[in-house]
């Protein structure tokens, strides 16, 4: 199983986040297989200094049979000005953890 994010077909929307904007993540996996799961591990550092860590599951969205890819989506919600979010995407097939991506981050303007 291969997992990717921050590409043309699996991006963060919006790329540059402003206060109050809904943030969604798109994630790709290859190949299409039963038993896959995808999630986001995140650390939110609020502008007031508070920190929160969480694990949020991704929801399967669709398959691209020509490319043998699956696409997943995570709705992260909205954030305030000065908030900073670090996250990485992880995936597994059955009980086996397969891969976690590099860490991505953004700061809310």
SETI-662570 format. One line per field, with one value per residue (C-alpha): residue in one letter; residue number from 1; x negated, y negated, z. Coordinates in steps of 0.02 Angstrom, whole numbers. Layout:
% SETI-662570
rest a:...
nr NUM:...
u X:...
v Y:...
w Z:...
% end
This chain:
% SETI-662570
rest x:x:x:x:x:x:x:x:x:x:x:x:x:x:x:x:x:x:x:x:x:x:x:x:x:x:x:x:x:x:x:x:x:x:x:x:x:x:x:x:x:x:x:x:x:x:x:x:x:x:x:x:x:x:x:x:x:x:x:x:x:x:x:x:x:x:x:x:x:x:x:x:x:x:x:x:x:x:x:x:x:x:x:x:x:x:x:x:x:x:x:x:x:x:x:x:x:x:x:x:x:x:x:x:x:x:x:x:x
nr 1:2:3:4:5:6:7:8:9:10:11:12:13:14:15:16:17:18:19:20:21:22:23:24:25:26:27:28:29:30:31:32:33:34:35:36:37:38:39:40:41:42:43:44:45:46:47:48:49:50:51:52:53:54:55:56:57:58:59:60:61:62:63:64:65:66:67:68:69:70:71:72:73:74:75:76:77:78:79:80:81:82:83:84:85:86:87:88:89:90:91:92:93:94:95:96:97:98:99:100:101:102:103:104:105:106:107:108:109
u 0:-65:6:-16:42:0:3:113:236:227:211:254:397:363:175:155:273:357:448:622:596:647:494:506:370:372:268:225:186:126:178:366:387:516:472:378:393:320:305:222:113:110:43:130:36:159:110:138:5:122:81:194:149:276:300:439:500:515:674:660:723:694:586:498:502:388:248:294:301:420:456:498:553:535:629:521:636:589:447:406:275:103:149:19:60:-65:1:-47:57:52:128:145:210:293:193:30:-23:-92:-151:-150:-194:-313:-247:-150:-108:-21:5:171:167
v 0:-170:-328:-506:-684:-861:-819:-879:-736:-732:-908:-1016:-1136:-1279:-1276:-1436:-1437:-1594:-1608:-1531:-1433:-1250:-1140:-974:-850:-733:-575:-443:-259:-125:7:22:155:208:184:20:-121:-295:-423:-587:-610:-794:-918:-1086:-1228:-1366:-1549:-1556:-1421:-1274:-1114:-971:-805:-694:-552:-579:-443:-478:-436:-337:-444:-354:-240:-276:-105:-160:-207:-77:-217:-253:-429:-478:-639:-715:-870:-957:-1101:-1283:-1366:-1536:-1662:-1612:-1428:-1306:-1128:-989:-827:-667:-542:-358:-204:-20:137:250:257:207:24:-11:-190:-364:-512:-652:-787:-931:-1095:-1260:-1418:-1508:-1690
w 0:-49:33:-32:0:-55:-240:-384:-356:-165:-98:51:17:35:10:112:261:329:494:487:326:322:288:199:156:7:15:-115:-91:-212:-255:-231:-97:30:214:197:322:319:458:503:658:701:826:840:923:962:957:1147:1175:1205:1112:1059:979:891:770:643:523:338:243:82:-62:-228:-335:-499:-582:-726:-606:-473:-342:-199:-137:42:125:298:353:484:524:548:641:712:661:723:747:679:626:596:525:439:345:393:314:348:268:395:556:472:478:307:294:365:255:294:410:333:418:395:495:490:433
% end
